Amino acid sequence: MLEIAFIRNNAEHVKERLAVKHFKELNLVDEAVVVDEKRRAIQKQLDDNLAKQNAIAKEIGELFKQGKKDEADAKKAETAALKEESKTLEEQLSNNETELKNILVRLPNLPNALVPVGKTPEDNLVVKEAGVIPALFPDALAHWDIAKKLNLFDLELGVKITGAGFPVYRGKGAKLQRSLVNFFLDNAVEAGYHEVIPPHMVNEASAFGTGQLPDKEGQMYHITLDEFYMIPTAEVPVTNIVRDEILEEKNMPVKFAAYSPCFRREAGSYGKDVRGLNRVHQFEKVEIVQIAHPDKSYEVLDEMVRHVEGLLTKLELPYRILRLCGGDMSFGSALTYDFEVWSAAQKRWLEVSSVSNFETFQSNRMKTRFRDESKKTRLVHTLNGSALALPRIVASLLENHQSTDGTVKIPSALQPYTGFSILS
């Protein structure tokens, strides 16, 4: 959530930056300023009123000491009227603050100056491409066909148990999943991340804190009886570990890593992009989160990007890194790098990670601050990234590393985890 003080002092700049994200309701910026002016006026009236009450209270004490009971009683009546006025002002202030919050939560984060101008994924900027794209043999299979042939996962069984988009992993397919999770977690811990196992459901405050609520696209599974939400990513519970906390500057950055299943409705998905593991409703992912000093958060972002690069290099997968344009960014991000790996059989790039800096957008919602050397408190910057999401990694491993004999080679870095060198 944007800070109202910044909006108030930089309204035109805010509108210019939001236009880069192709945000249509720029009028909300002006509305926020108007409502904030009313809020501050009401707050001043209330402060003046309370100051009068305090001053009169002292007068009443002095009058009683002097034996001037009638004058003191008259002052009491004046205080009673001021108290009634205070109640009215407090109600007005509460309503005004609610109105202001309802406007602010509709405003996306401002894009960083590095964000490319553009509206669609085609406008994203490719900043790096690495690895060798394999030239597959003529009858090479897509990952869903490989999985069926080697009995690695079963999409039809998932439909029977739950519905479309809930695969059941079997045998070596299940072991491959578990191995990838452990591989990603071990690499994160080695890089200094503190491993946590978070809840897989969150309350409304947590979902609001990281920007999932209001759920504009209806992508979360909502358990209405208990008002819980199934997590779309471990980012949500992990980042909320520091909600309502004041951190010490010397302890920053705070680094978390977590494995979790992720649940997404993927409303509106259809067509060839949903085949196999391309787009599912439940999947496994290792998430990395950092709570960083505002002056160092973009150095942290670069560090996180390098971490994801290292994972893909070890998995021997060709990848590219994209800096997302304004129109393709998430609501809360200030700058995002997407990682895509090459799907050899499908002959297209598949997104496997997003690494983002949210600056103060989430911390303002969560009221997460740090105490600097001068003992003042400031909002932290929050960052997160997939390191990595499993479905499309598995899809790419199967397709890129398949052999003419029908087997699939396991990358050497992963073999200590799987205990086997090929899938057959």
C-alpha angles and dihedrals in degrees: 000000000000118000113251093218090059092047091048093054098037107031097143093045090051091053091048092052094044088053087062086063089049090242108174103199099069088146087076089073092061091042090054091052092050094048090046091053089053090047093053092047091052091046090053091050090050093047091049090048093051091047089054091050091052092048092049091048089059091048091052090053092052093047092053090049088054092049093246096139097158092053090046091051090051089053089050089057089051090051091051090055091049091050091054089049089050091055090053092048092048090053091048090048092050092050091047093050090051091050091050093048091050089056096044095052089059093058116089123220119277114257118241118250089254092063110113119237110250146110109220138038088264088068094058115117118241104219099174141008123189142168132044119287105223122234102226126209118258099262096042114148134232114244094257090057092046090051092051092048094048095035093238101141136359121218095177092055089052089055090053094049099039118342143276115328098034107103123195112220118213137195112321089006089061091044090051090054093050091045093053092050091052092044092053093045094048091051091050094049090048088054091056102265119144109232118228134173106217131195114273092221127054136194126242094266092056094046090049092047095062095037102257089120129093082048098214095175098039093236100139127086106236122205098205099186093063099021092238128140127215106237117254088198137359086248088085102058095030096052089047090062086087097042112135091007132129109214128201115246092227090061095056137146097046109201125199132178124188140175117213143149111253127214124205130166091210089204113199096020116140144140132043093331090073097054119121112336095340093105124005136164096230124036141150124249142168111221129197120204131184130191103204144183109261091236093055105034096104090053086052090050091054090048091053091049090053090050092056090045089055092054093052091046091053090050089053093234125147109238144170132206121222129193104217120236122232095263095051099047127107122257095255104035126106094188130001134188116197123203119211128186126205116256100209099194095041090041095221142097120265123202111237104164145019119198114192144177112214093181106197096334095101097030091056089055092045095041090231114162141162131218113237129205092277089055091246118135122234134177115265125227118243126208133178141174143177110253083190145336109206111212100069092035088057090045091052094044091054095046100040097043100042119124133212090252091063096255128118122224118227115223111253093240090058098045096084086060100044097040089219134078100210140032111228 
